[in-house]
Amino acid sequence: MFTLNSLTLPVIGAPMAGGPSTPELAAAVGETGGLGFLAAGYKSAGSVADQISQLRRLSGRPFGLNLFVPDAANTYPVAAQDQAAGKAAAQARRIEAARTFRKHLVAAAGQAPAGTTVPEPGMPDPSDDDAWQAKLELVLRERVPVVSFTFGLPEPAVFAELAAQGICSMVTVTDVGEARAAAAAGANILCVQGPEAGGHRGTLDSGKVPGEVALTDLLDQVREACPLPLVAAGGISTPEDASAALAAGAGAVQVGTLLLLSDEAGTSKVHRGGLMDAVQGRRDPDTSLTRAFSGRPARGLINDFMRAYPDAPDAYPYINHITGPLRADAAAAGNPEGVSLWAGTGFRHAAEGPAPVILRRLFGLAD
């Protein structure tokens, strides 16, 4: 089974759903001595299988695959309270909140300037579980070396089945309570995500307000509470950041924003452009948490859509369904004000170039 000690460079390429994570990027991270990741979120099981095959043709190094845990499969204690009241009722509340949010979007579209074409917002899809079972079966069939879980905690039987197949499991956690729950369920590694992280916060309960404990302090807290190996995630962008995280007890650091501009990343043109503009001081240089794009808290560069909907509800994945056509239209138009420009607090250190060069620089190594 994979262990962090097997890495020759203590770094993990963060799984970034929506395009940035590619087989080429995962291979580049692996060939540099780290652990590359594919992101299964928002893809069909067939598409994920194709990416696994592509990655294995590019590299023989171990790799990971990240899965989103749907509400129906989430056993985290806070989510269990919803279960007691009826998961169907909890889902109905989120769908109703999403529909209300959709009405706001439709009303805003009606106020658009004359001659402006605004796409119809999508509709919430109650059946969407991100192909959870099919992807679990794929992981087992393909003997993926490492599987990580985000947005929820699968039942202990899932961890037991993975372990029986020699598959290492990792869970993203954002506080000590989540860490203890993941350890008790059978996780092998904890990915400790601090508030500095770009993209979605990995809270195991979508309704939770994410904590603000700095990453190094959070690592100290989790290390004291759980004996499992730790991966540090969130704002890792300089050699000093990496050294501090490793000194705080992490066995490896995970980087995502740092790789968004790399040659191997599949970051969209509009996302790359928005990030480069921020790096070079041509747009708002601040990041913030928002639920406006997906219904889950996520950190990105502040843009007009985030400013327009600061009170978007806890309604993942339904908000994601609703905003999908709007985001696609903005991306096609090259408009960074209408897409999710996910980025962590260390985004200013993102740079173009080959991923291996970027990662070696992170550890103060020669190019």
N, C-alpha and C positions, 0 to 999 in steps of 0.2 A: 504493500500500500504506500502511496505517496506520502512523504513527510517534508516539511519545510527545510529540514536539514539537508535534503538532497539538492537544494538549489545552490549553484555556484555563485550566483548573484542574488541577494535576498530581496527580490522584487517580483511583483505580480502585476500583470497588465489588467486593469479593471475591466470587467465586462460592461460594455456600454451599448445598450439596446438602441435600436432605431437607425443603425448604420455604421457608427464609428468602429465597432469591433468587427474585424474581418479575419479570415484565415491567414492572410498575409501578415497582419499585425500580431496575431497570436504566435505565428511561427517565428517572427522576428524577435519577440520577447523570449520565447523558449530557446532559440539559438544563441541568445546573448547570455543565457544562464539562469533566466528567471522562469516564471510560469505564465504562459499566455492563456487567455480566456476567450471563449466564444460566448455570445449573448443570445440565448434562446428566446427572450422576450419578444412578443409581437410577431414571431415567425411561426410558420407551420412546422410540424414535426418533420415533414419531408425536406423543407428548406434547411432545417438544422442538420439533418442527416447529410445533405449535400455539402454543407460547410465542414462537417467533421471529416468527410472523405477528402475534401480539398486540403484541409490542414494536414492530414496524415500524409498526403503526397508531398507537401512542402517541408515537413519536419517529422523526425522520429522522437522528438522530445515530448515529455508529459505535458498535458494541457488540461484546462478546466472548462466546464460548461455551466453557465448560470441559468437557473430556472426561477420564474416568478411563481410564488405560491398563491393560488386563488383563495378567496375567503372560505370557500367550501372545504378546503383541505387544511386550513389553518387551525392549529390546536393551541396557539398561544393563549395563556390564561385570560387576558383581557378580552380576546375574541371569544373565549368560551362563555363570557357573560352574555354576548349576543346569542350564542347558541342556546343558552338556557331560555332566553326570551323568544327564541325562534329565529334561526338564521334567515328564514324567508322574510320575516318582518324587518330585520336589519337591512336586507337587500332592498326591500320595498322602500324603506326610508331613503336610502342612497339614490335609488332610481328617481324618486319623487323630487329630491333635491337637485338632481341632475336635470330633470325636465324643467324645473323652475329656472335654473341657470340657462338652459337653452332658450327659454322665452326672452331672457335679457339679451342674449346674442341676436335673436331674431329682431327684437326691437331696435337694437343698435344698427343692424343692417338696414332697417327701414329709414334710418336717419342719415345714411350715407349720401354724399353729394350726388346730384343728378348725373346720370351717365356712368356711374360707378357700378360695376357688377360685383356683387358679393355672393359667394357660394352659400348654399343652404347648409346649416349645421347638420351634423349627423344625428342619428338616434341612438339612445342607449341600448345595448344588446345584453339582456339578462343571461343569455346562454354562454357568454364568453368566459371560459376558464383558461384561456391561453394554451389550450391543448395539453393540459396538465398530465393526464394519464398517458397519453401517447408519448410525451417527452420523457416521462419517467421510464417507460418501457424502452425507449430509444437509448437512454443512458445505460440501462442494464444490458441491452443487447450489444451495444457497441463497446461495453466495458470502458467507458470514459474514465480516465484516471482520477479526476477530481470533479465533483459536482457541488456547486454552491447554491444556496437558497436565499431569496430576498423577498420581502413583503409578508413573510409568514413563516410558521414553524410546522413542518409536516409531522405526522404522527410517528412515534418511536419505531413502529414496524418498518417505515420507509428507511430509516437510518440503519436498522438491523439488516435489511435486505441488501442495502448498498455495501455494508461492511462484509457481509457474507460473500460478496462478489469481489472483494478487495478494492472497492471504490472508496476513496477518501471523501468525506463530506464536510462542508463548511457552511456556516450560517452567518449572515450579516446581522450584527447587533448594534444597538445605539445606546444602551445603558446596562447597568449591572443586572437588573431584573431580567432583561432579555437574555443576557449572557448565561445566567443560571438556568433559565428555562431551556435554552439550546443545549447546554451541557447535559442536563438531565434527560433530554430526549435522545441523546446519543451522537451529537455532532463530534467530529474529530478535531476541527479547527474553528476558531471564532474570528470573523473579520470584524474588527472593532471600528465602526465608522463615526468619526467626529463631525461636528457641525460645519467644519470647513469644506466638506465634500461637495463636489458638483453633482448635478443630476439629482435623482430621487434619493431622499433619505430612506434608509432601509428599516424603518420602524416596523416591528412585527404586528402592530395594530395601526391601521390607516388613520384612525381618528386621533391618535396620540399627538400631542404637541411635541415636536422633537426637542431633545435636550440641548443645552448650550455649553456643556462641560467641554473644555478644550481637549483635543485628542490626546495629548500626553498625560493629562490628568485622568482622562477616562481610561487609558491603558493601565495606569496605576490601580485604579479602582477595580477594573475587571480582573487584572492579574491577582489581586488579593482575594477575589471572590471565587475564581475558577482556575483549575490547574491546567487547562487546555492550552495548546499553542495559539499564539495570537498573531493576526495580521493587522497592521495599522493602515487605516484608510482615511483620507480627507485632508486636502491641502498640502500633500507631500510634493514639494516642487523644487527644493534646493538640497544640496548635500547636508546642510545644517538640519533641515527638516527630517531627512532620512536618519541621520545620526541620532537625533533626539528621540525619534520613535523607537529605534532599535535599543537605545539606552533605557527606554521606559518599559522594555520587556517584550517588544514585538519580535517575532522571528523573521518577519519580512514586512516590507511596505508595499502598499498597492497604489498605483498611479493611474489616473484616467485623463484628467484635464491636461496634464503634461504631454500626453500623446495625441491630443486631438488634431494637431497640425502636422503630425508626422506623415511621412510619405506613404506609409502602409495603412493609415487609418482611412475608414470610409466616411469620414465626416462630410456632410453635405456642403455644397458650394456656399450656400447662404450662411450656414453655421461657421464655416471657416472664415468667410469674409467678416462676419460680425465679431468673431473672436479676434481676428487680426486687427480690426479697427480699434477694439478695446485695448489690445496690447500696445498699439501704437498711438493711443490717445485721441482717436478720431470719433469716439462715441462714449456714452456714459460708462465710466470705469468701475461701476459698483455692481455687486451681485446681491441677490436677495432670495429668500424662500418664497415660493408661490404654489398654490394649488390650481391656478387658472388654466393650465394646459391639460392636466390629467386627473385632477381630483386628489392627488397625493402631494405632500410637500416635496418640493424639489428646488435646488439652487441653480440659478442661471443669471446671466447678464440681464440687468433690468432693461425692459423695452416697453413699448406702448401697450401691448396686450396685458402685460403684468400690471401696469399702472391702472388700466381700465377696470380690472376685475380683482381687486385686492382681497375680496371676501368670498372667493370661490369656495364651494362646499367640499366637505369630505365625501367624495362620491367616485372613487376609483373603482373600476376602469371606465365608468360611464361618461365622465367628463372627457376622458381621452377619446372615446367614440365620437362625442359631440363636436369636439374641436378639430378632429382629424381633417375634414374637408377644408376648414379654414387655414390650418397649418400647411396643408398641401398646396393650396392656392397661393399663400404667401411665399412659400419656397419656390414655386414655379415662377413667381414674379420677381424673385430675388429680393424680397422684402424682409429684412431681419427684424422688423417691428412686430411681425405676426407669427413668428416661429419660436420654439423653445431653444434658446441659446444656452444650453446647459454648460456650466463652468463653475469650478470651485474657487475659493478665495485666492489660490495661488496662480490664477490664470495668466498673470503677467509674465510668468516664466515659460509659458507654452511657446514652442519654437518649431519652425519647419525643419525638415531634414529626416534622415533615416532614424527609425526607432532605436536601433542599437547604439547609435551615437548619443541620442538623448538620454538613454538609460545609463550609459557609462558616465556621462557628465554628472548625473544625479549622485553618483558615488565617488566623484572626484577622480575618475579614471581618464586616461588619455583617450582621445578619439581614435 
